[in-house]
Amino acid sequence: GFASIAGAIGRKRRRQLEREERAFEALTRVRVGREWIERFERVCNVKGCEILGVEQWTDEDGKETDGGFDLDVKLPEGGASWRSLARYVDELAADADLPEGCGIEVNSGASRRRAIVKVQLVNALLTGNDVPLDAGELNFNDLFDIGIMRDGGLAKICIRQFSAMLVGTKRTGKTNQLLAIMTRLLRMPNLLVWVIDFNGGGVALQWLKAWEALGRPGRPPIDWVAADPEEAARMGNAAVRIAKARKTEYADLM
């Protein structure tokens, strides 16, 4: 009997704590909404906005993070649009006194008078983030992640029908980013990786050395490496021949 009473009290206490937590979250959303309505009026000179929702950012598992939040904003009548806020993103970030490296992004919403305002509170790039230890298969036809963005969300790309260029000044992490991308490409069984690297083919060496150390099992992880202009020219010519021939070959499969 004592155990039953104690269990009932525990459940009642948990329900009370959950109600208090929901009430606190609702009050927080109201406070944040009022604060940003005043900010839009003060900085953007847009009066009469409504905040229809405040959504905290979540991680891949759906758990809320401290990275920031989205505001669902309804703009007043009179011709104001999401661009009326977007042109003041730097001023809004300064008015909110966001941490260095954090910013605000404004996008169109569900209608012409709706806007989604993304407010970043933590710069995820200031922390070290390792490539996840996952060797599961990926598909070159799908989106795949190549790292994280400033707001902590996954940066995803699809280059099945596109080309990509990685640009940056010295010592900004281009090689590291390229290696992170290759860790994804090498998990795709419907893809062959070719590398042109005139710096001794260094960007491919870590995988080829690991393959060598394991006794060269199966096909090499990197299908072809060109470390000098002559080999790169041969690789380019082979790619052109493949591109031309596949049109004819694929026609028979249609």
Salt bridges, closest charged atoms under 4 A:
GLU35 OE1 - ARG31 NH1 3.58
GLU35 OE2 - ARG39 NH1 3.36
ASP70 OD1 - LYS118 NZ 3.36
ASP72 OD2 - ARG114 NH2 2.88
ASP95 OD2 - ARG39 NE 2.62
ASP95 OD2 - ARG42 NH2 2.63
ASP134 OD2 - ARG187 NH2 3.32
ASP145 OD2 - ARG184 NH2 2.78
GLU212 OE1 - ARG216 NE 2.70
GLU231 OE1 - ARG234 NH2 2.46
